[in-house]
Amino acid sequence: MAFREIMVSYTAVDDRVHAAVLHELLLRQTPTVEQLARVTGLPAIAVDDAMGRLRERGAVVGDPTGGVVAAYPLSGVPTSHVVALDVAVAWANCAVDALAVPAMVGRPGTISSQCTLCSGSITIDVEGTVVRSREPAGVVVAYGGLTDCRDRPALVRSCPFVNFFCGEAHAAQWQPPTTWSGRFLSLDQAARLAVSNFHHVIEVYQRFRPEQ
Ligand SMILES: [Zn+2]
């Protein structure tokens, strides 16, 4: 009984800290323990403990200096996948991560990225799981080849495995990393998959996000 109560309270603290980390990254701010303690109203020691558990779970990716590199779907360092919302402009770790951000925030968003082959601009308007508009019209997403995002080297500027292409022709010409064993998704499939993959993170953020 006592053990169960402790587990429940750990979970609630972790979720509050997790949501606060996501919120700081959304605003392109550095989620230090001090800042997270201020935002959540939790003692710094509790925040520090929660951060340890979040890093262990892979929800937060740290660097050796104790900083935060990423909290999926958001990146703490610039990437080639930028998501603009009315409240913030954030960096996402990969194409699928970018597609999850508007649903997480609960606002429509515009993703700006590039074709992995030709570097041509790609612009996608997303609301929840629905792609409202896309430019160019034939955008596809390379997806897969990772057993776990934690296997990816931290501090990559974008994931080499999960990316946008301007169309099927350029997707077909792409020479993937030798370890890639993924597939191509239509943008609509990728948008639905993103929200489904990030279901838990979306729920945590919407429930525990700090006041704007
Ligand atoms: Zn292209």
Residues whose N, C-alpha, C, O or C-beta is under 5 A from the ligand:
A	BS01	ZN	C115 L117 C118 G120 C166 H170
